[in-house]
Amino acid sequence: MIFASDLDRTLIYSQRAMGLPPDMAQHLPVELYNGEYISFMSKKSLLLLQEVQQLAAFVPVTTRTVEQYRRIFHISANIKPKYAITSNGGNILMDGEPDPVWAKKIRQLQDHYLNHDDLLRRFREIASPDWVLREYLADNLFYTVIIDREKIPLELVRSFGREIASLGWSLSIQGRKLYLIPAEINKGSAMLYIKDMLSSAFAAASGDSLLDESLLKAADYALAPAHGELYAAYAGSGAYNFTQESGIAASEEILRSVLEVFRKKESTREYMV
């Protein structure tokens, strides 16, 4: 069995996402950047995650680049997952290093979408310094654009998103970041690759953003927190299951739920044997 989960605002939270300063009696720092702890997990979530790991392979999943993922020291040093999905599915780390077989598959996809330079040239035709603060090519796979959310012309940008969809690219806005990502590079495909490699019959998943949709759809059981893009888009629609809790408390609810599902699967398997 596999538990594939998004990290930011699903299992780990910045102080801004928490909405209050971390309480060191309840939270542990998990990410260090420029000498400062910037992301946290609840201690209860860490204990629950350890219980999950006794029943299933935990696979961290993130849109972060490989370098940004490695800043989350607690996962690599203490949780020690064998596999991790980074770069929105563009990289799969195996024992901390990129899987060359997956990397080759991703390179072969480049013929299926408009090349990076042409895509960026099209984007700059609608972009303005008024709302585009910075842009960079992440892991040579997709563009991350730092934006002024209050000044972005949403209708123009959404129209651009529809235009590039026919060219093999997708557009997603998450807070202060706008992502331009080849549609075939996604978290769900990467998770299915690991599931197949492990010959796993069952996968549970969690995530809060629209970039997590492919992951949730590819899973056998999925639960999303009651906050974020997915919740804003689908709450009440029945498209996804959401937690009762929101914020960092949602991580504990997700892990309790996943643990219960895994225990039921395990007991059913033992009964069948």
C-alpha positions in Angstrom: 0.0 0.0 0.0 1.0 3.6 -0.6 0.2 6.9 1.0 1.1 9.7 -1.4 0.6 13.1 0.0 1.2 16.7 -1.0 3.2 18.6 1.6 2.6 22.4 1.8 -0.7 23.2 3.4 -1.6 19.5 3.5 1.0 17.9 5.9 3.4 20.8 6.6 2.5 24.5 7.2 4.3 27.8 7.2 3.6 30.3 10.0 1.5 32.3 7.5 -0.5 29.2 6.5 -1.0 28.3 10.2 -2.4 31.8 10.8 -0.5 32.0 14.2 2.9 31.5 15.6 3.9 27.9 16.0 3.5 26.4 19.5 6.6 24.4 20.2 4.6 22.3 22.7 2.4 21.1 19.8 4.5 21.7 16.6 7.9 20.7 15.3 10.0 22.6 12.8 10.5 20.6 9.6 12.1 23.0 7.1 15.2 25.2 7.5 15.9 28.1 5.1 18.6 30.8 5.5 19.0 29.8 9.1 15.4 30.1 9.9 12.7 27.5 10.5 9.9 28.2 8.1 7.6 25.2 8.0 6.1 23.0 10.7 4.2 19.9 11.4 2.1 19.1 14.4 3.7 16.5 16.7 0.5 14.5 16.6 0.7 14.3 12.8 4.2 13.1 13.0 3.2 10.3 15.3 0.3 9.4 13.0 2.5 9.4 10.0 4.9 7.0 11.7 1.9 4.6 12.3 0.9 4.9 8.6 4.5 4.0 7.6 4.2 0.7 9.5 1.4 -0.3 7.1 2.3 1.5 3.8 5.0 3.3 1.9 4.8 7.0 2.5 5.6 9.0 -0.7 5.9 12.8 -0.3 4.5 14.7 -3.3 5.2 18.3 -4.1 5.5 21.0 -6.8 8.7 22.1 -5.1 11.9 21.7 -7.0 14.4 19.0 -5.9 16.4 21.7 -4.0 13.4 23.2 -2.3 12.2 19.7 -1.3 15.6 18.9 0.3 15.2 21.9 2.6 12.5 19.9 4.5 15.1 18.3 6.6 12.8 16.4 8.9 11.4 14.3 6.2 14.7 13.1 4.8 16.4 12.8 8.2 13.7 11.3 10.3 10.9 10.0 8.2 13.2 8.7 5.5 10.9 7.8 2.6 12.4 5.7 -0.1 10.5 7.6 -2.8 9.5 11.2 -3.2 7.8 13.0 -6.1 9.0 16.6 -6.7 8.8 19.2 -9.5 5.0 18.5 -9.8 5.8 14.9 -10.9 8.8 15.9 -13.1 11.2 14.2 -10.8 11.0 11.0 -8.7 13.6 10.7 -6.0 14.7 7.2 -5.0 16.8 7.2 -1.9 17.2 11.0 -2.4 18.5 10.9 -6.0 16.5 11.3 -9.2 15.3 8.1 -10.8 17.0 8.0 -14.2 14.3 5.8 -15.8 11.6 8.3 -14.9 13.8 11.2 -16.0 14.1 9.6 -19.4 10.3 9.2 -19.6 9.9 12.9 -18.8 12.4 14.0 -21.5 10.6 11.9 -24.1 7.4 13.9 -23.4 9.0 17.1 -24.7 7.8 16.4 -28.2 4.2 16.6 -26.9 4.1 20.2 -25.9 5.3 23.6 -27.0 8.9 24.2 -26.0 9.8 26.3 -23.0 11.2 29.3 -24.9 8.2 29.7 -27.1 5.8 29.3 -24.2 7.6 32.0 -22.2 7.6 34.3 -25.2 3.8 33.9 -25.4 3.4 34.5 -21.7 5.4 37.7 -21.9 3.0 39.1 -24.4 0.4 39.3 -21.7 2.6 39.8 -18.7 3.4 43.2 -17.1 5.9 44.3 -14.4 2.8 45.6 -12.6 1.9 42.1 -11.5 4.8 39.8 -12.5 7.5 40.2 -9.9 9.8 37.3 -10.8 9.8 34.2 -13.0 12.1 31.2 -13.2 12.4 27.8 -14.9 12.0 25.2 -12.2 14.2 22.1 -12.6 14.2 22.8 -16.4 10.6 21.5 -16.5 8.1 24.3 -15.8 7.8 28.0 -15.0 7.1 29.5 -11.6 6.0 33.1 -11.7 5.8 35.2 -8.5 2.9 37.6 -8.9 1.1 40.5 -7.2 -2.2 38.7 -6.6 -4.1 42.0 -6.1 -3.0 43.4 -9.5 -3.1 40.3 -11.7 -5.7 40.6 -14.6 -7.5 37.3 -13.8 -9.7 37.2 -16.9 -6.7 37.8 -19.3 -4.6 35.2 -17.5 -7.4 32.6 -17.5 -7.9 33.3 -21.2 -4.2 32.7 -21.7 -4.5 29.4 -19.8 -7.2 28.2 -22.2 -5.0 29.2 -25.1 -2.0 27.2 -24.0 -4.0 24.2 -23.1 -4.1 23.3 -26.8 -0.3 23.6 -26.8 0.1 21.0 -24.1 0.5 23.4 -21.1 -1.6 24.0 -18.0 -1.8 27.2 -15.9 -2.5 27.3 -12.1 -2.5 30.1 -9.7 -1.8 29.3 -6.0 -1.5 32.3 -3.7 1.4 34.4 -4.9 2.6 31.9 -7.5 1.5 31.2 -11.0 2.6 27.9 -12.5 3.0 27.1 -16.2 3.4 23.4 -16.4 3.3 20.8 -19.3 0.0 19.0 -18.8 1.7 15.6 -19.1 4.0 16.3 -16.2 1.7 15.7 -13.2 1.7 14.2 -9.8 -0.8 11.4 -10.6 1.3 9.9 -13.4 4.4 9.9 -11.1 2.4 8.2 -8.3 1.1 5.5 -10.6 4.7 4.8 -11.8 5.8 4.2 -8.1 2.6 2.2 -7.4 3.4 0.0 -10.4 7.1 -0.3 -9.4 6.1 -1.4 -5.9 3.4 -3.7 -7.2 1.0 -2.0 -4.9 -2.7 -2.7 -5.2 -3.9 0.2 -3.2 -3.0 3.9 -2.9 -4.3 6.7 -0.7 -3.6 10.3 -1.4 -4.2 13.8 -0.1 -3.6 17.3 -1.3 -5.1 20.8 -1.2 -4.4 22.4 -4.6 -5.7 22.1 -8.2 -2.2 20.7 -9.0 -3.1 17.8 -6.7 -6.1 16.8 -8.8 -4.3 14.2 -10.9 -2.9 12.7 -7.7 -6.3 12.4 -6.0 -7.9 11.0 -9.2 -5.2 8.3 -9.5 -5.6 7.1 -5.9 -8.0 4.4 -4.7 -8.8 6.6 -1.6 -8.4 10.4 -1.4 -9.0 13.0 1.2 -8.4 16.8 0.8 -8.2 19.4 3.6 -11.1 21.9 4.0 -9.1 24.8 2.7 -7.1 25.7 -0.4 -7.9 25.7 -4.1 -9.6 22.3 -4.2 -11.9 23.2 -1.4 -12.8 26.6 -2.9 -13.5 25.0 -6.3 -15.3 21.8 -5.2 -16.7 22.1 -1.7 -20.2 20.7 -1.6 -20.0 19.3 -5.1 -19.3 15.7 -4.1 -16.3 15.6 -6.4 -13.9 15.0 -3.5 -14.0 14.1 0.1 -12.9 16.9 2.4 -11.9 17.0 6.1 -14.1 18.5 8.8 -11.1 20.4 10.1 -9.2 23.1 8.3 -5.6 24.5 8.7 -3.0 22.5 10.4 -5.6 20.4 12.3 -6.7 19.0 8.9 -3.3 17.1 8.6 -4.1 15.1 11.7 -7.6 14.3 10.4 -6.2 13.2 7.0 -3.7 10.9 8.7 -6.2 9.4 11.1 -8.5 8.7 8.2 -5.8 7.1 6.0 -4.6 5.0 8.9 -8.1 3.7 9.5 -8.5 2.8 5.8 -5.1 1.0 5.8 -6.0 -0.9 8.9 -9.2 -2.1 7.4 -7.4 -3.2 4.2 -4.8 -5.0 6.3 -7.4 -6.8 8.4 -9.3 -7.8 5.3 -6.1 -9.2 3.8 -5.4 -11.2 6.9 -8.9 -12.6 7.0 -8.6 -13.6 3.3 -5.4 -15.4 4.1 
